[in-house]
Amino acid sequence: MRARRHRRLFWHVYLHGLGLLIAIALALLATHWLLPGQAPWKRAVDGAVTYLGGGADALPPDLEDRAEAVSTLFDVDLTVFAPDGAPRIVVGEPLAPPDAEERSDCRRRAFARRDGRPLLVVPLAEGHEAVALARGAHPFAQWWMVLLIVLAVLAVASVPLARAFARPLERIAATARRWAGGDLGARTGLSRHDEVGALATALDAMAERLQTLRAREQALLADVSHELRTPLARLRVALALSQDDPEGDHLDGMEADLDDLERLVSDLLASARLDLAEADVALRRAPVDVGTLLRDAADRFARRHGEGALTVEPAPGLPPLLADAALLRRVLDNLLENGVRHGAPPLSMRAEPCPDGVRFTVADAGQGFPIDDLPRVFEPFYRADASRSRETGGVGLGLALCRRVVEAHGGRIEAENGDRGAAIRFTLPVD
């Protein structure tokens, strides 16, 4: 059943092309047949009428010779009937007089049919009448034979054309079914310089992208599961130790682990929030004071890492932003945590006006990003360091989430290496 379905497109293309050829041939034949000034048998009748004396007041004296000439020229049996219906001249096989229907057919379309052969009725002078019956088949039968031969040749020649059109589409469909079955590594493998080739190339690129995203999502699941297991295991150990030693300082370690869990869950929820709706719908925009935003981010950072590890440089007189304050706090927190994890103190955070709005900069004094990693630092699930230690942890969501939030606000974000370390800058429009 599947093989028959796969061949359906081939037959559609093939029969459609063949039908067009037949329609064109029939239209040409019909035009040739119906145009009265062009029909060959119409010209034959006109010539026979004139030559045998039709339209004249008297019969030509050499009527018998002319009848012989017409019979030879048109390969017909010819009989000339007197007004009383008696045969006067017979050339070839004697013919019966025409009946009323044959006369009517000749008046309408220049010839009639008798025994499947064309019949001419030529009125002559003095009430005489000439009847000519073709000895063989109608001359148009040769046209039909030629037409059938041409159509047979075209039918055979159209097979490669229809197959060449249908086969790549069938291949694309087969590859799509493999994708639907979970095999994202399947490719069409088509290399054509036409619309079908462009479609195949686009689909292969889409499959490549989906395969990459799927691999990253699988890596995300592994990373998230690890990041969740590690603090949970430490919390379990800390709880057990606190039961044995209630006076110990285990609560401090538990608080740090809970902070890690909270940050991870917050990043996941923020990413899901941007996935579930269009950016303009998902954002809860409200006026945000830039100075307050920076000070609050610095206070949160100080509670986690102590005083003196961050300097804040807000420019005075910055206009408020119409933005989602919660998501902007997440952006600043992620950038600061990234500086702590992968850079070195002291960190700096500043905001300043620019032609496009307000530009924020978070910089550290570390060694900067590896040059090869700069183009990919904002990709989802990408981690320059594949190790799983607490110091270099993270699941590759932080900077990717920052980019998504900034772009959802109509801004742009970029990373670069400065003189003292890495710097990440993002610009948000004021309006």
Sequence and secondary structure as in RCSB ss.txt:
>XXXX:A:sequence
MRARRHRRLFWHVYLHGLGLLIAIALALLATHWLLPGQAPWKRAVDGAVTYLGGGADALPPDLEDRAEAVSTLFD
VDLTVFAPDGAPRIVVGEPLAPPDAEERSDCRRRAFARRDGRPLLVVPLAEGHEAVALARGAHPFAQWWMVLLIV
LAVLAVASVPLARAFARPLERIAATARRWAGGDLGARTGLSRHDEVGALATALDAMAERLQTLRAREQALLADVS
HELRTPLARLRVALALSQDDPEGDHLDGMEADLDDLERLVSDLLASARLDLAEADVALRRAPVDVGTLLRDAADR
FARRHGEGALTVEPAPGLPPLLADAALLRRVLDNLLENGVRHGAPPLSMRAEPCPDGVRFTVADAGQGFPIDDLP
RVFEPFYRADASRSRETGGVGLGLALCRRVVEAHGGRIEAENGDRGAAIRFTLPVD
>XXXX:A:secstr
 HHHHHHHHHHHHHHHHHHHHHHHHHHHHHHHHH TTT HHHHHHHHHHHHHTTTSSS  TTHHHHHHHHHHHHT
EEEEEE TTS EEEEESS      HHHHHHHHHHS EEETTEEEEEEE GGG EEEEEESSS THHHHHHHHHHH
HHHHHHHHHHHHHHHHHHHHHHHHHHHHHHTT TT       SSHHHHHHHHHHHHHHHHHHHHHHHHHHHHHHH
HHHHHHHHHHHHHHHHHHH TTSSHHHHHHHHHHHHHHHHHHHHHHHHHHHS HHHH   EEE HHHHHHHHHHH
HHHHH TTSEEEEE TT   EEE HHHHHHHHHHHHHHHHHHS S EEEEEEEETTEEEEEEE SS    GGGGG
GTTSTT  S     STT   S HHHHHHHHHHHTT EEEEEE SSSEEEEEEE   
